[in-house]
Amino acid sequence: MSVLDRRTLNRSLLARQLLLQRHDMPVADALEHLVGLQAQEPLEPYVGLWSRLAGFQPPALAELLLSRRAVRTLLMRRTLHLVTARDCLALRPVHHSMLVSRMWSTLRRVLPGVDLDELARLGRPLFEERPRMLTEAARAIADRWPGVEPRSLGDALSTLVPLVQVPPRGVWGERGAAYNTLIEAWLGRPLEPESPATVDALVLRYLAAYGPAASADIRAWSGLSGLRESVQRLRPWLRTFRDERGRELLDVPDGALPDPETPAPPRFLPAFDNAVLGYDDRSRVIDTEYRGLSVAGARFLLVDGRVAGTWAVTVDDGAATLRITPLRALTIGERGAVVAEGESLLTMFQPEPRHANHVLITDA
């Protein structure tokens, strides 16, 4: 069984995550290839797509949200993801049990005496009637459980009832509170029934967009348990490798494995991008000492394919400023490439600045 070193896995990640070169593909196709983009912060997916797609402009994604062809909903790891409407209908049932389990493990102490089935039964019609904030819906039924905070009830409802957050939340250039409504009401179609075939397809899509990867990586990305049966069903059609730790890596037969010496241009990743979060062993893209920055919502800069810095953009007085904090010393050549990529990124934040946009790199 072939052994894949860390650099080979890195170049595979970049190629399959559309980060080795920008791709000319529709936004919806990119969302489905990636199995969605993390969207805890509603505008972060725009940067993720800008770094992956040739000529991407924010209206291309905003139009998908406004036309209900893409939505933001709870999926992998009980985190908000931006997915196509088709994926939402197929994947939300697959993740439901995991979502409820994770919610209950977090909230059970603050939901004394709350029957989850009853909470879902009372809450569902409220969101079906019209989009509501979670706490608004919770307050409407809070008398049933005196002493339980509406905020906790609302948090539970976000999982128990299959919801989407509706625009203008998540639309570039717009602001809006987190109003939620039923998936089926918003999309006008029923959720698809959960099936082993849907789980198998999800595993294959993960490997196509993230592999080669271990079973532990699939679980870490999805949050799902009980994937052993799916892997066993798929095993005859999968190819296998080992990493430098000796772990078995699974892969689709046609997954890209670029030459490990393939040049990798700088890329700016949004907060919580799954290119970093989508693994149990993230060493192919980030050093262990910096792994905790992901939890804090850091936006990462990739240099030569690996996390090499963090970044933030501020817009003030008609100009945008990109501040980059390297996590290691950058060479002169690397700094030049990073500045060029950063100047291009700033045109998305401030396309017609009244004053000059700036890229600032602090000392490592």
C-alpha positions in Angstrom: 0.0 0.0 0.0 1.5 3.3 -1.1 2.5 5.9 1.5 1.5 9.5 0.9 3.6 12.1 2.6 2.3 15.3 4.1 3.2 17.4 1.0 1.5 15.1 -1.4 -1.7 15.2 0.8 -1.4 19.0 0.9 -1.3 19.3 -2.9 -4.2 16.9 -3.2 -6.2 19.0 -0.7 -5.5 22.2 -2.7 -6.4 20.7 -6.0 -9.7 19.2 -4.7 -10.6 22.3 -2.7 -10.2 24.4 -5.9 -7.3 26.3 -4.3 -4.4 25.2 -6.5 -5.8 27.2 -9.3 -8.9 29.2 -9.8 -11.7 27.4 -11.6 -14.2 28.6 -14.2 -17.4 27.0 -12.9 -20.8 28.2 -11.7 -21.1 29.0 -8.1 -23.8 26.3 -7.5 -21.4 23.7 -9.0 -18.6 24.8 -6.7 -20.9 24.7 -3.6 -21.9 21.1 -4.5 -18.4 20.0 -5.2 -17.3 21.3 -1.8 -20.4 19.9 -0.1 -21.1 23.5 1.0 -19.1 26.2 2.7 -19.0 26.9 6.4 -21.2 29.9 7.0 -21.3 30.6 10.8 -20.3 34.1 9.8 -22.8 35.0 7.1 -20.5 36.8 4.7 -17.4 34.5 5.0 -18.4 32.2 2.1 -17.9 35.1 -0.4 -14.1 35.1 0.4 -14.0 31.3 0.1 -15.5 31.4 -3.4 -13.4 34.4 -4.4 -10.3 32.4 -3.7 -11.5 29.4 -5.6 -13.4 30.7 -8.7 -12.1 32.7 -11.6 -13.8 36.1 -11.9 -16.0 35.5 -8.9 -18.1 38.6 -7.9 -20.4 38.7 -4.8 -23.7 39.2 -6.8 -23.3 35.7 -8.2 -23.7 34.1 -4.7 -26.2 36.7 -3.5 -28.5 35.9 -6.5 -28.5 32.2 -5.5 -29.6 33.1 -2.0 -32.3 35.6 -3.1 -33.7 33.1 -5.7 -33.7 30.3 -3.0 -31.3 28.1 -5.0 -28.8 28.3 -2.1 -29.5 28.4 1.6 -27.8 28.6 5.0 -28.8 25.7 7.4 -27.4 23.6 10.2 -25.5 20.6 8.8 -22.0 19.2 9.4 -20.8 19.4 13.0 -24.0 21.3 13.9 -22.6 24.4 12.2 -24.3 26.6 9.7 -23.3 25.7 6.1 -24.1 27.4 2.8 -25.4 24.7 0.4 -27.5 24.4 -2.7 -31.2 23.9 -2.2 -30.8 20.4 -3.6 -28.2 19.5 -1.1 -30.2 21.0 1.8 -33.2 18.8 1.0 -31.0 15.7 0.7 -28.5 16.2 3.5 -30.6 17.8 6.3 -32.3 14.4 7.2 -29.0 12.6 7.1 -27.6 14.9 9.8 -30.8 15.3 11.9 -30.0 12.7 14.6 -26.5 14.0 15.0 -27.8 17.6 15.3 -30.2 16.6 18.0 -27.6 14.6 19.9 -25.1 17.4 19.9 -27.7 20.0 20.8 -28.9 17.8 23.8 -25.4 17.2 25.0 -24.8 21.0 25.1 -28.2 22.1 26.4 -29.7 19.4 28.6 -28.7 21.1 31.8 -30.6 24.3 30.8 -33.7 22.5 29.5 -35.0 20.9 32.7 -38.4 19.2 32.1 -38.5 20.1 28.4 -39.8 17.3 26.2 -38.1 17.7 22.9 -40.9 16.2 20.8 -43.3 18.6 22.4 -41.0 21.6 21.9 -40.7 20.7 18.2 -44.4 20.2 17.8 -45.2 23.6 19.3 -42.4 25.5 17.5 -42.8 24.1 14.0 -46.0 26.0 13.1 -44.5 29.3 14.2 -41.7 29.0 11.7 -44.1 27.6 9.1 -46.3 30.7 9.4 -43.5 33.2 8.7 -39.8 33.7 9.2 -39.0 34.4 12.9 -36.0 34.9 15.1 -35.3 31.9 17.3 -35.9 33.8 20.5 -39.1 35.3 19.2 -40.5 31.8 18.5 -39.3 30.6 21.9 -41.0 33.4 23.8 -44.3 32.5 22.1 -44.3 29.1 23.8 -42.1 29.8 26.8 -45.0 29.7 29.2 -45.1 26.0 28.8 -41.7 25.7 30.5 -41.5 28.4 33.3 -38.0 29.1 34.4 -36.3 27.9 31.1 -34.6 30.8 29.2 -36.2 31.5 25.8 -32.6 31.7 24.4 -32.1 28.1 25.3 -35.4 27.0 23.9 -34.6 28.9 20.7 -31.2 27.2 20.4 -32.9 23.8 20.8 -35.6 24.8 18.2 -32.8 25.6 15.7 -32.0 21.9 15.7 -35.3 20.2 16.3 -37.0 22.0 13.5 -35.4 21.9 10.0 -34.8 25.6 9.4 -33.0 27.9 7.0 -31.9 31.5 7.6 -33.5 33.8 5.1 -32.2 36.8 3.3 -31.1 39.6 3.6 -29.0 37.6 6.1 -26.0 36.4 4.2 -26.4 38.8 1.2 -23.3 40.8 0.4 -23.7 44.4 1.2 -26.9 43.8 3.2 -27.5 43.5 6.9 -30.2 41.5 8.5 -31.0 39.6 11.7 -31.1 35.8 11.7 -34.7 35.1 10.7 -35.6 31.4 10.2 -38.3 29.5 8.5 -39.0 25.9 7.6 -36.8 24.4 4.9 -39.9 23.0 3.2 -41.8 26.2 3.3 -38.9 28.2 1.9 -38.0 25.8 -0.9 -41.5 24.5 -1.7 -40.4 20.9 -1.7 -40.3 18.1 0.9 -37.1 16.9 2.6 -35.8 13.7 1.1 -36.0 10.5 3.1 -32.8 9.4 4.8 -31.2 6.4 3.2 -27.9 4.4 3.2 -27.4 5.4 -0.4 -27.5 9.1 0.6 -24.9 8.5 3.3 -22.7 6.5 0.8 -22.9 9.4 -1.6 -21.9 11.9 1.0 -18.8 9.8 1.9 -17.8 9.7 -1.7 -18.3 13.4 -2.2 -16.2 14.1 0.9 -13.4 12.0 -0.5 -13.6 13.7 -3.9 -13.3 17.1 -2.3 -11.0 16.4 0.7 -9.4 13.0 0.2 -7.4 10.9 0.5 -8.6 10.8 4.1 -9.0 8.4 7.0 -12.4 7.4 8.5 -11.6 9.6 11.4 -11.3 12.6 9.0 -14.8 11.8 7.5 -16.3 11.7 11.0 -14.5 14.9 12.1 -15.8 16.8 9.1 -19.4 15.5 9.1 -20.0 15.0 12.8 -21.7 11.7 11.9 -21.2 8.4 13.7 -21.9 5.0 12.4 -20.0 5.5 9.1 -18.3 2.1 9.3 -21.2 0.4 7.5 -21.0 3.0 4.7 -17.2 2.6 4.3 -17.5 -1.2 4.2 -20.1 -0.9 1.5 -17.9 1.4 -0.6 -14.6 -0.3 0.1 -14.6 -2.5 -3.1 -14.7 0.7 -5.2 -12.2 2.7 -3.2 -8.4 2.9 -3.5 -6.4 3.0 -0.3 -3.1 4.5 0.9 -1.3 5.1 4.1 -0.1 8.4 5.6 3.2 8.8 7.4 1.5 7.9 10.7 0.4 4.6 9.3 -3.3 5.5 9.1 -5.3 3.9 6.3 -6.5 6.6 3.8 -9.5 6.1 1.6 -10.0 7.7 -1.7 -12.1 7.8 -4.8 -10.6 6.0 -7.8 -10.2 9.2 -9.9 -9.2 11.7 -7.1 -6.4 14.1 -8.1 -2.9 13.5 -6.7 -0.8 16.3 -8.1 2.9 16.3 -8.2 3.9 17.4 -4.6 6.3 20.0 -6.1 3.4 21.7 -8.0 3.6 25.5 -7.1 0.8 26.7 -4.8 -0.1 30.4 -5.0 -1.1 32.4 -1.9 -4.7 32.0 -1.0 -6.9 33.9 1.6 -9.3 31.6 3.4 -12.4 32.8 5.3 -13.1 32.0 9.0 -13.9 28.4 9.6 -13.1 27.2 6.1 -13.4 23.5 5.8 -10.2 23.2 3.9 -8.6 23.5 7.4 -11.5 22.2 9.6 -12.5 19.3 7.5 -10.0 16.7 9.0 -9.3 15.0 12.2 -5.6 15.2 11.3 -5.1 18.7 9.9 -1.3 18.4 9.7 -1.5 18.4 5.8 -2.4 22.1 5.9 -1.7 23.6 9.4 0.9 23.1 12.1 -0.4 21.7 15.4 0.7 24.8 17.3 -1.7 27.0 15.3 -4.7 24.6 15.2 -6.4 26.4 18.1 -6.7 29.6 16.0 -9.4 27.9 14.0 -11.7 27.8 17.0 -11.2 31.5 17.5 -12.5 32.2 14.0 -9.1 33.3 12.5 -9.0 33.9 8.8 -6.0 32.1 7.4 -3.5 32.9 4.7 -2.1 30.0 2.8 1.5 30.3 1.5 3.0 27.3 -0.4 -0.2 25.5 0.5 0.0 25.8 4.3 -1.4 28.1 6.9 1.3 30.8 7.2 -0.6 33.8 8.6 -3.9 35.4 9.6 -5.6 38.4 8.1 -8.4 40.9 8.6 -9.9 43.6 6.4 -11.2 47.0 7.6 -13.1 49.5 5.5 -12.9 53.1 6.5 -13.2 56.5 4.9 -13.7 55.1 1.4 -10.7 52.7 1.4 -10.1 49.1 2.5 -7.0 47.9 4.5 -5.9 44.3 4.6 -3.7 43.5 7.6 -1.7 40.3 7.5 0.0 38.8 10.5 2.5 36.1 9.4 2.9 33.0 11.6 6.4 32.5 10.1 8.9 34.7 8.3 8.0 35.2 4.6 10.6 35.4 1.9 10.8 38.4 -0.3 9.2 36.5 -3.2 6.4 35.2 -0.9 5.7 38.7 0.4 5.4 40.0 -3.1 3.0 37.3 -4.1 0.9 37.8 -1.0 0.6 41.5 -1.5 -0.4 41.0 -5.1 -3.1 38.5 -4.1 -4.2 40.8 -1.2 -4.6 43.9 -3.4 -6.8 41.8 -5.7 -8.9 40.6 -2.7 -9.5 44.2 -1.6 -11.2 45.0 -4.8 -14.1 42.8 -3.7 -14.4 44.7 -0.4 -14.0 48.1 -1.9 -14.2 48.0 -5.7 -14.1 51.7 -6.3 -12.2 53.2 -3.3 -12.2 57.0 -2.8 -8.7 56.6 -1.4 -6.1 53.9 -2.1 -6.6 50.4 -0.6 -3.7 49.1 1.4 -2.1 45.7 2.2 0.0 45.8 5.4 2.2 42.9 6.6 3.3 42.9 10.2 6.6 41.4 11.2 6.4 37.6 11.9 
